[in-house]
Amino acid sequence: MKIVSIKDIFKKKVLINSIIQIQGWIKNKRNSKSNLLFIDIYDGSCVNTLQVIVNKNLLIDDEDNEIIKSTPGCSVSVQGKLIYSLNVEQKFEMHVNKIKVVGWIQNPDSYPMSSKKHSMEHLRNFAHLRPRTNIIGCISRIRSSVFYSIHKFFYKNNYYWVSSPIITSLNAEGAGDMFSVQYSKNNDKKKKFYKNFFGKEVFLTVSGQLSIEAYACALSKVYTLGPIFRAENSNTSRHLSEFWMLEAELAFSNLKNIIEVVQKMLKYIISFILKNNTNDLLFFEKNFNDNIIDKLENFLENKIKKINYKDAIKILQDNKIIKTDSSYLDIELNLEHEKFLVDKYFKKTVIIQNYPKNFKPFYMRINNDKKTVSAFDVLFPQIGEIIGGSQREERILYLDKRIHELNLNINDYQWYRELRFYGTVPHAGFGLGLERLIMYITGIKNIKDVIPFPRTPKNANF
């Protein structure tokens, strides 16, 4: 018996009137006066359910009769004939020949993923079960497509994927708190933790950038995609302690080149989602009254606005968002400023470039004015910063000066500095926070809802 997915049924890849088998979970179940049982089955392959119709008079063995006692959430295996439905609200249905309960809900009254609508806060308490809901299912499929489209984009453009280390002795950002890595011995009854496994103190990485810069200086075009960790005690709707980051580096390039790559990549990802996750996007439109598809199509059709940091500050000052006439070199953008620029002033995605050097890390290339760096941030409506990048400082004297200015230990960066001794090249790169991009695509307001198992201060429960 051929096992098919519900997704393939709705994509019309399965022949009508054929005998097929599906496997999934009960979403809803209802009886009719005509001794028929109507069951909606989902298998996670798409947002659609398939209605299967069981004639209770044909339930002849014990396995078949178990379906009478089944409840939403039970897993089932169903065989039957696929036909077009006479119900205008659905395209297909299955007339069941055989149905078997595979896994039971042990206590239906306490099952936390019942058919009723649940709040996102409720679902976060059951991160292991929430993928069974339509909303988390849609988010998960879109998330999968985003990751796939990234790999596809870079492969098509001749980039090489490099697996950057998760354990590191180096703070790539040069500032900020990091998670220390310790170990304990299995036979240590007192649960002592030790730091000297690697012979030095090591941390969970905050970025793979410095590592892949080394590979960019040999393979020319590289990227990495993996989890990174930030020990910020910030429990907002925009922050996670563990999240996924795409980072890319391009040799023989400058700020202009890398911004072009970013724009092409974003349009490729959005286009891919529109083509391959239409039903998931329609679910968000239907349930949240948000014109998500129009928003994404407008993103593809319109050019991203590019402005200099100096001009962004002037706009904010002219509109009284910033109430000081201080030099742009002394004013750091915050979330309120970013939201005004993208949500109210330009009403579109904005790229801000050439930031004051005092607000950026040591590795960004100093501009000719000696006051700014060749850096950029990509700001999205409703979200804020999603991407940050720059041309990297390839000149050893400038790099060393910045390391000293920021009071960093130059010895910690010796291998990174050596890249400037041995065949240095101009190069540029960026980092993209995957969860924030998924928030923009789906319209989800809290970053904790777009990652399978969120890690935040006081929360690592699953």
C-alpha positions as CSV (number, residue, x, y, z in Angstrom):
1,M,0.0,0.0,0.0
2,K,1.4,3.4,-1.0
3,I,1.8,5.8,1.9
4,V,1.2,9.4,0.7
5,S,1.4,12.8,2.3
6,I,-1.5,15.2,2.6
7,K,0.6,17.8,0.9
8,D,0.9,15.6,-2.2
9,I,-2.8,15.0,-2.2
10,F,-3.6,18.8,-2.3
11,K,-0.9,19.3,-4.9
12,K,-2.8,16.8,-7.0
13,K,0.2,14.4,-7.1
14,V,-2.1,11.5,-6.1
15,L,-4.6,9.9,-8.4
16,I,-8.3,10.4,-7.6
17,N,-10.1,7.1,-7.0
18,S,-6.9,5.4,-6.0
19,I,-6.5,3.3,-2.9
20,I,-3.9,5.0,-0.6
21,Q,-2.7,5.1,2.9
22,I,-2.1,8.2,5.1
23,Q,-0.5,8.4,8.5
24,G,-1.0,11.3,10.9
25,W,-2.9,12.7,13.9
26,I,-6.6,13.4,14.6
27,K,-7.4,17.1,14.5
28,N,-11.2,16.8,14.9
29,K,-13.8,14.1,15.1
30,R,-17.5,14.2,14.8
31,N,-20.4,11.8,14.4
32,S,-23.4,12.0,12.1
33,K,-26.9,10.7,12.4
34,S,-26.3,8.4,9.4
35,N,-23.8,6.3,11.4
36,L,-20.9,8.0,9.7
37,L,-17.8,9.2,11.5
38,F,-16.0,12.3,10.1
39,I,-12.3,12.6,11.1
40,D,-9.9,15.4,10.1
41,I,-6.4,14.1,9.8
42,Y,-3.2,16.1,9.6
43,D,0.3,14.8,9.1
44,G,2.4,18.1,9.3
45,S,3.3,18.1,5.6
46,C,1.0,21.1,5.1
47,V,-1.5,23.2,6.9
48,N,-4.4,21.3,5.3
49,T,-6.2,18.4,6.9
50,L,-7.8,15.6,5.0
51,Q,-11.3,14.5,6.0
52,V,-11.7,10.7,6.2
53,I,-15.2,9.2,6.4
54,V,-15.7,6.0,8.4
55,N,-18.8,4.0,8.1
56,K,-19.2,2.6,11.6
57,N,-21.2,-0.4,10.2
58,L,-18.0,-1.5,8.5
59,L,-15.9,-1.6,11.7
60,I,-15.6,-5.3,12.0
61,D,-12.5,-6.0,14.0
62,D,-11.1,-4.7,17.3
63,E,-8.5,-2.5,15.7
64,D,-11.1,-0.8,13.6
65,N,-13.5,-0.3,16.5
66,E,-10.8,1.4,18.6
67,I,-11.4,4.5,16.4
68,I,-14.8,5.0,18.2
69,K,-12.9,5.7,21.5
70,S,-10.1,7.9,19.9
71,T,-9.8,11.6,20.6
72,P,-8.0,14.6,19.0
73,G,-4.3,14.1,19.2
74,C,-4.3,10.3,18.7
75,S,-2.1,9.1,15.9
76,V,-3.7,6.9,13.2
77,S,-2.9,4.9,10.1
78,V,-5.7,5.1,7.5
79,Q,-6.4,3.2,4.3
80,G,-9.1,4.1,1.8
81,K,-10.2,5.5,-1.5
82,L,-9.4,9.1,-2.3
83,I,-12.3,11.0,-4.0
84,Y,-13.3,14.6,-4.7
85,S,-15.5,16.0,-1.9
86,L,-19.0,17.1,-2.4
87,N,-18.5,19.7,0.3
88,V,-17.5,23.0,-1.2
89,E,-15.3,23.9,1.7
90,Q,-12.9,21.1,1.0
91,K,-11.4,19.6,-2.2
92,F,-10.8,16.0,-1.2
93,E,-11.9,13.3,1.2
94,M,-11.2,9.6,1.8
95,H,-13.6,6.8,2.2
96,V,-12.0,4.5,4.7
97,N,-11.5,0.8,4.2
98,K,-9.3,0.3,7.3
99,I,-8.2,2.6,10.2
100,K,-5.9,1.8,13.1
101,V,-5.1,3.9,16.2
102,V,-1.3,3.9,16.5
103,G,-0.9,6.0,19.6
104,W,-3.4,7.1,22.2
105,I,-3.9,10.3,24.2
106,Q,-3.6,8.9,27.7
107,N,-5.6,11.6,29.4
108,P,-7.7,13.5,26.9
109,D,-9.1,15.9,29.6
110,S,-5.5,17.2,30.4
111,Y,-4.2,17.2,26.8
112,P,-2.7,20.7,26.5
113,M,-3.1,20.8,22.7
114,S,-6.8,20.4,22.5
115,S,-8.8,21.6,19.4
116,K,-9.6,25.0,21.0
117,K,-7.6,28.1,20.2
118,H,-4.6,28.7,22.5
119,S,-2.6,31.8,23.3
120,M,1.1,31.9,22.2
121,E,2.0,32.3,25.9
122,H,0.2,29.0,26.6
123,L,2.0,27.2,23.8
124,R,5.4,28.3,25.0
125,N,4.8,26.3,28.2
126,F,4.5,23.2,25.9
127,A,7.3,23.6,23.4
128,H,7.5,19.9,22.9
129,L,3.8,19.7,21.9
130,R,3.2,23.0,20.3
131,P,4.3,21.9,16.8
132,R,1.0,20.1,16.6
133,T,-0.9,23.4,16.3
134,N,-1.5,25.0,12.9
135,I,0.4,28.2,13.7
136,I,3.6,26.5,14.9
137,G,3.4,24.0,12.0
138,C,3.2,26.9,9.5
139,I,6.1,28.7,11.2
140,S,8.2,25.5,11.2
141,R,7.6,24.8,7.5
142,I,8.5,28.4,6.6
143,R,11.6,28.2,8.8
144,S,12.7,25.1,7.0
145,S,12.2,26.8,3.6
146,V,14.2,29.8,4.7
147,F,17.1,27.6,5.7
148,Y,16.9,25.6,2.5
149,S,16.7,28.7,0.3
150,I,19.8,30.2,1.9
151,H,21.8,27.1,1.2
152,K,20.4,27.0,-2.4
153,F,21.2,30.7,-3.0
154,F,24.8,30.4,-1.9
155,Y,25.4,27.2,-3.7
156,K,24.1,28.7,-6.9
157,N,26.4,31.7,-6.4
158,N,29.5,29.5,-5.9
159,Y,29.9,30.1,-2.1
160,Y,31.3,27.3,0.0
161,W,29.8,26.4,3.4
162,V,32.2,26.4,6.3
163,S,31.3,25.0,9.7
164,S,32.6,27.5,12.2
165,P,33.3,26.4,15.7
166,I,30.8,26.7,18.5
167,I,33.4,26.5,21.2
168,T,35.8,29.4,21.1
169,S,38.4,31.3,23.2
170,L,37.7,34.5,21.3
171,N,35.1,37.2,21.6
172,A,34.4,38.1,18.0
173,E,32.5,41.2,18.9
174,G,35.2,42.4,21.2
175,A,32.6,43.3,23.8
176,G,29.5,41.8,25.5
177,D,29.0,38.9,27.8
178,M,29.6,35.3,26.8
179,F,28.6,31.9,28.1
180,S,31.6,30.1,29.7
181,V,32.1,26.4,28.8
182,Q,32.8,24.1,31.7
183,Y,32.8,20.4,32.2
184,S,32.0,18.0,35.1
185,K,33.3,14.5,35.7
186,N,30.8,11.6,35.6
187,N,32.2,10.2,38.9
188,D,32.2,13.5,40.6
189,K,29.5,13.1,43.3
190,K,29.8,16.8,44.4
191,K,29.0,18.1,41.0
192,K,32.1,20.2,40.7
193,F,32.7,22.0,37.4
194,Y,36.1,22.5,35.8
195,K,37.4,25.0,33.3
196,N,40.7,23.6,32.2
197,F,39.6,20.9,29.7
198,F,41.0,23.0,26.8
199,G,43.9,24.4,28.8
200,K,42.3,27.9,28.8
201,E,38.9,29.5,29.4
202,V,36.6,28.9,26.5
203,F,33.1,30.2,25.6
204,L,30.1,29.5,23.4
205,T,30.6,31.5,20.2
206,V,28.9,34.9,19.7
207,S,29.8,34.8,16.0
208,G,31.5,32.6,13.4
209,Q,32.7,35.6,11.5
210,L,36.4,35.7,12.4
211,S,36.7,32.0,11.6
212,I,35.2,32.2,8.2
213,E,37.2,35.3,7.3
214,A,40.2,32.9,7.4
215,Y,38.5,30.7,4.8
216,A,37.4,33.7,2.7
217,C,41.1,34.5,2.4
218,A,41.6,31.2,0.7
219,L,38.3,30.1,-0.9
220,S,37.1,33.7,-1.8
221,K,33.4,33.1,-1.2
222,V,32.2,31.4,2.0
223,Y,29.3,31.3,4.5
224,T,28.4,29.6,7.7
225,L,25.0,28.9,9.3
226,G,24.5,27.8,12.8
227,P,23.6,28.6,16.4
228,I,25.3,31.4,18.3
229,F,25.0,32.5,21.9
230,R,24.6,35.9,23.6
231,A,24.7,36.1,27.4
232,E,22.5,39.3,27.5
233,N,20.1,39.4,30.4
234,S,17.4,40.7,28.1
235,N,14.0,39.0,28.0
236,T,12.2,41.0,25.4
237,S,10.2,39.9,22.3
238,R,13.3,40.5,20.1
239,H,16.0,38.7,22.0
240,L,17.1,35.1,22.5
241,S,20.1,33.7,24.3
242,E,20.6,31.1,21.6
243,F,19.6,31.8,18.0
244,W,20.7,31.0,14.5
245,M,22.9,33.2,12.4
246,L,23.8,33.2,8.8
247,E,27.3,34.8,8.2
248,A,29.0,35.3,4.8
249,E,32.3,36.6,3.7
250,L,33.4,37.7,0.3
251,A,37.1,38.3,-0.6
252,F,38.2,41.0,-3.0
253,S,35.1,43.1,-2.2
254,N,34.0,46.3,-0.5
255,L,30.9,47.7,1.2
256,K,29.1,48.2,-2.0
257,N,29.7,44.6,-3.2
258,I,28.4,43.0,0.0
259,I,25.3,45.2,0.1
260,E,24.5,44.0,-3.4
261,V,24.9,40.4,-2.2
262,V,22.6,41.0,0.7
263,Q,19.8,42.6,-1.4
264,K,19.9,39.7,-4.0
265,M,19.9,37.1,-1.2
266,L,16.9,38.7,0.6
267,K,14.9,38.9,-2.6
268,Y,15.8,35.2,-3.4
269,I,14.6,34.0,0.0
270,I,11.4,36.0,-0.1
271,S,10.6,34.8,-3.6
272,F,11.3,31.2,-2.6
273,I,8.9,31.5,0.4
274,L,6.1,33.1,-1.8
275,K,6.5,30.2,-4.3
276,N,6.8,27.3,-1.9
277,N,4.9,28.3,1.3
278,T,1.8,30.0,-0.2
279,N,-0.7,28.0,2.0
280,D,1.3,28.7,5.1
281,L,1.3,32.4,4.4
282,L,-2.5,32.3,3.6
283,F,-3.0,30.8,7.0
284,F,-1.5,33.8,8.6
285,E,-3.5,36.2,6.4
286,K,-6.8,34.4,7.3
287,N,-6.2,34.2,11.0
288,F,-4.4,37.4,11.8
289,N,-5.9,39.8,9.1
290,D,-2.4,40.7,8.0
291,N,-1.6,41.3,4.3
292,I,1.5,39.2,4.5
293,I,1.6,38.2,0.8
294,D,1.2,41.8,-0.4
295,K,3.9,42.9,2.0
296,L,6.4,40.3,0.7
297,E,5.5,41.0,-3.0
298,N,6.0,44.7,-2.4
299,F,9.4,43.9,-0.9
300,L,10.3,42.1,-4.2
301,E,9.0,44.9,-6.4
302,N,10.6,47.9,-4.5
303,K,14.1,49.0,-4.1
304,I,15.6,49.0,-0.6
305,K,16.2,52.6,0.6
306,K,19.9,53.3,1.3
307,I,21.0,56.3,3.4
308,N,24.1,57.3,5.3
309,Y,24.1,57.3,9.1
310,K,24.7,61.1,9.1
311,D,21.5,61.6,7.0
312,A,19.5,59.2,9.2
313,I,20.4,61.3,12.3
314,K,19.4,64.5,10.5
315,I,16.0,63.1,9.6
316,L,15.4,62.1,13.2
317,Q,16.5,65.5,14.4
318,D,14.3,67.4,11.9
319,N,11.3,65.3,13.0
320,K,12.0,65.9,16.7
321,I,12.6,62.2,17.4
322,I,16.0,63.2,18.5
323,K,15.8,66.4,20.5
324,T,19.4,67.3,20.6
325,D,21.5,69.0,17.9
326,S,24.6,67.1,18.8
327,S,26.9,65.8,16.1
328,Y,25.8,62.5,14.4
329,L,29.1,61.0,15.6
330,D,27.9,61.3,19.2
331,I,24.3,59.9,18.7
332,E,23.7,56.2,18.7
333,L,20.6,54.9,17.1
334,N,18.1,52.9,19.3
335,L,15.1,50.8,18.5
336,E,12.7,53.8,18.7
337,H,14.8,55.7,16.1
338,E,15.0,52.6,13.8
339,K,11.2,52.1,13.9
340,F,10.5,55.7,13.1
341,L,12.7,55.5,10.0
342,V,11.3,52.3,8.6
343,D,7.7,52.3,9.9
344,K,6.8,56.0,9.6
345,Y,9.3,58.0,7.5
346,F,10.3,55.7,4.7
347,K,7.7,53.0,5.3
348,K,9.9,50.3,3.8
349,T,13.1,48.4,4.4
350,V,16.1,50.7,4.9
351,I,19.9,50.2,4.7
352,I,21.9,52.6,6.9
353,Q,25.6,52.7,6.1
354,N,28.8,54.4,7.2
355,Y,28.3,54.3,11.0
356,P,30.5,56.3,13.5
357,K,33.4,54.0,14.4
358,N,32.7,54.4,18.2
359,F,29.5,52.4,17.9
360,K,30.9,49.5,15.9
361,P,33.4,46.6,16.6
362,F,37.1,46.7,16.0
363,Y,37.2,44.7,12.7
364,M,35.2,47.2,10.6
365,R,37.2,49.2,8.0
366,I,37.9,52.8,8.9
367,N,36.7,55.2,6.2
368,N,38.9,58.0,4.8
369,D,37.3,60.5,7.2
370,K,38.8,58.5,10.1
371,K,35.5,59.0,12.0
372,T,33.2,56.4,10.4
373,V,33.5,52.8,9.3
374,S,32.3,51.0,6.2
375,A,29.5,49.3,8.0
376,F,25.8,48.8,7.3
377,D,22.6,47.6,9.0
378,V,19.4,46.4,7.3
379,L,16.3,47.5,9.1
380,F,12.9,45.9,8.4
381,P,9.5,47.3,9.2
382,Q,8.0,46.2,12.5
383,I,11.2,44.3,13.3
384,G,14.2,46.6,13.3
385,E,17.7,45.4,12.5
386,I,17.9,42.0,10.8
387,I,21.3,42.2,9.2
388,G,24.6,43.9,10.1
389,G,27.7,43.9,8.0
390,S,30.8,45.8,6.9
391,Q,33.9,45.8,4.9
392,R,36.5,44.3,7.1
393,E,39.7,46.1,8.1
394,E,42.5,44.4,6.0
395,R,45.2,46.9,7.0
396,I,47.2,45.7,10.0
397,L,48.1,49.1,11.3
398,Y,44.5,50.3,11.4
399,L,43.3,47.0,12.9
400,D,45.9,47.1,15.7
401,K,45.0,50.7,16.4
402,R,41.3,49.8,16.8
403,I,42.2,46.9,19.1
404,H,44.1,49.2,21.3
405,E,41.4,51.9,21.3
406,L,38.9,49.4,22.5
407,N,41.2,48.1,25.2
408,L,41.3,44.5,23.8
409,N,44.1,42.1,24.4
410,I,46.0,42.1,21.1
411,N,47.5,38.7,21.9
412,D,44.0,37.1,21.8
413,Y,43.7,38.1,18.2
414,Q,47.1,37.0,17.0
415,W,45.9,34.4,14.4
416,Y,43.3,36.9,13.1
417,R,46.0,39.6,12.7
418,E,48.2,37.1,10.8
419,L,45.6,37.1,8.0
420,R,46.8,40.6,7.4
421,F,50.4,39.5,7.1
422,Y,50.0,36.7,4.6
423,G,48.4,37.9,1.4
424,T,45.8,40.2,2.8
425,V,42.9,41.3,0.6
426,P,40.0,43.7,0.9
427,H,37.0,41.7,2.0
428,A,33.5,42.2,3.4
429,G,30.8,40.2,5.1
430,F,27.5,40.3,7.0
431,G,25.5,38.4,9.6
432,L,21.7,37.7,9.4
433,G,19.6,36.8,12.3
434,L,17.4,34.0,11.0
435,E,14.7,34.3,13.7
436,R,14.1,38.0,13.0
437,L,13.8,37.4,9.3
438,I,11.2,34.7,10.0
439,M,9.4,37.1,12.3
440,Y,9.2,39.6,9.3
441,I,8.0,36.9,6.9
442,T,5.3,35.5,9.2
443,G,4.2,38.6,11.0
444,I,4.8,36.8,14.4
445,K,5.5,39.4,17.1
446,N,7.6,37.4,19.6
447,I,10.9,35.9,18.6
448,K,10.3,33.0,21.1
449,D,7.6,31.7,18.8
450,V,9.7,31.3,15.7
451,I,12.4,29.0,17.1
452,P,11.6,25.4,18.2
453,F,12.9,25.6,21.8
454,P,13.6,29.1,22.9
455,R,16.5,29.8,25.2
456,T,16.1,33.0,27.3
457,P,17.1,34.2,30.8
458,K,15.6,31.8,33.3
459,N,14.3,29.5,30.6
460,A,15.9,26.4,29.2
461,N,13.2,23.9,30.1
462,F,13.2,21.6,27.1
